[in-house]
Amino acid sequence: MQVNTLEAKTNLSNLVRLIETGQESVIVIARYGKPVVKMTAYQEKPVSKRIGVAKGKLKTPKDLDKHNDEIAELFGGTL
């Protein structure tokens, strides 16, 4: 459905109700016949809990720190 800006201002509550009830999935607001705004229903994004997402899925090699002294030396420091 496409409406002009004057119609959108005059009937905003009705347009919102059309989206809210699912009678319209998209309403386009046009200025001088050119589409400028697309109204759709607001959808919450699921909250991602990134911390701990890979817990228990990765294994650390036992010799991970084996070369720490060499690496520190390369960067001019000591551990």
C-alpha positions in Angstrom: 0.0 0.0 0.0 1.3 3.5 -0.8 0.1 6.8 0.7 1.2 10.4 0.3 2.6 12.4 3.2 -0.6 14.3 3.8 -2.6 11.1 4.0 0.0 9.5 6.2 -0.2 12.5 8.6 -3.9 12.5 8.7 -4.4 8.8 9.1 -1.3 7.7 11.0 -3.2 5.9 13.7 -5.2 3.9 11.1 -2.0 3.1 9.2 -0.3 1.8 12.3 -3.3 -0.3 13.1 -3.2 -1.9 9.6 0.4 -2.9 10.2 -0.2 -4.0 13.8 -3.1 -6.2 12.8 -1.4 -7.7 9.8 -3.9 -6.3 7.3 -0.9 -4.7 5.6 2.7 -5.9 5.9 4.3 -2.8 4.3 3.1 0.8 3.9 5.1 3.1 1.7 4.9 6.9 2.3 5.6 8.9 -0.9 6.4 12.5 -1.4 5.4 13.9 -4.8 4.7 10.3 -5.9 8.2 9.2 -5.1 8.5 6.5 -2.3 10.6 7.8 0.7 9.6 5.8 3.8 8.7 2.2 4.3 6.6 1.3 7.4 6.8 -2.3 8.6 6.0 -4.0 11.9 8.7 -3.7 14.5 10.5 -6.9 15.3 12.7 -7.4 18.4 16.1 -8.8 17.6 17.0 -11.8 19.8 19.6 -11.0 22.4 22.8 -12.8 21.7 24.8 -14.0 24.7 28.2 -14.1 23.1 30.2 -14.7 26.3 30.6 -18.4 26.9 29.1 -19.4 23.5 31.9 -21.8 22.8 32.4 -23.0 26.4 33.3 -26.7 26.3 33.7 -26.8 22.5 37.4 -25.8 22.2 40.4 -27.6 23.6 43.6 -25.8 24.5 46.8 -27.6 23.9 48.8 -28.4 27.1 52.0 -26.9 25.6 50.3 -23.6 24.6 52.7 -21.5 26.7 55.8 -23.5 25.6 57.2 -20.6 23.5 56.3 -17.7 25.7 59.9 -16.9 26.7 61.0 -16.9 23.0 58.2 -14.6 22.0 58.8 -12.2 24.8 62.5 -12.1 23.8 61.6 -11.3 20.2 59.6 -8.3 21.5 62.4 -7.1 23.8 60.8 -8.1 27.1 60.9 -10.9 29.6 58.2 -12.8 31.4 
